[in-house]
Amino acid sequence: MSRNNKTPTGAGAIIALLTMVGTIGGGLMGQPSIGLLSGLGTGIAIAILLWLRERGE
């Protein structure tokens, strides 16, 4: 068996960062809940795309 020596990408940081950015941005526009959800959704989508890219290689 061959071992995969690649270091996995830390997608959790991306999710956390985009959640905070979305909440702050939404708060500035008077809709912090929508900002939180959109930031969380975007972060999860990017994390899934990174996971799929790493899995395919």
N, C-alpha and C positions, 0 to 999 in steps of 0.2 A: 504494500500500500504506500502511496506517496502522500506526504503531508502537504497541506496548503500553508505556505509560510507567509501569506499576506495578512496584514493587520486589518481587522474589520474597522469600518468607519463608525464613529460614534454619532449615530443619528439622534440619540436622545437629547444632545445639546441643541441640535437644530430645532427639535420640537419645542423645547423649553424657551429658546430665544424667540422664536416666532410667536409663541403664545404670549410672552411678555410684550413684544412689540405690538401685536394685535390689540392687546388690552389697553396699552397706552395710547395707541392711535385711535382706537374706538372711544376711549375716554375723552380725548381731545375733541372728538366730533359729537360727544354726548351719548354715545352708544357703546359703553364698555363691554356689555355682554356679547353683542354682535362682533366686536373686535376680538374678544377672547375666542369665540367659536371659529371665526375665520382664520385667525392665527394658528389655532390648534389644528384645524383642518388642513391648512397649507403645510404646516410642519409634518403632519402625518403623511400627507401625499408625497412630500419630498423624501421622507424616511423610507417609504415603500419603494420609491423609484431607486434610491441608493441600494436598498436591499436586493432588488431585482437585478440591478447592474452588477453587484458583487456576486450574486448567485450564478449569473450567466457566464462569468469568466472562468 
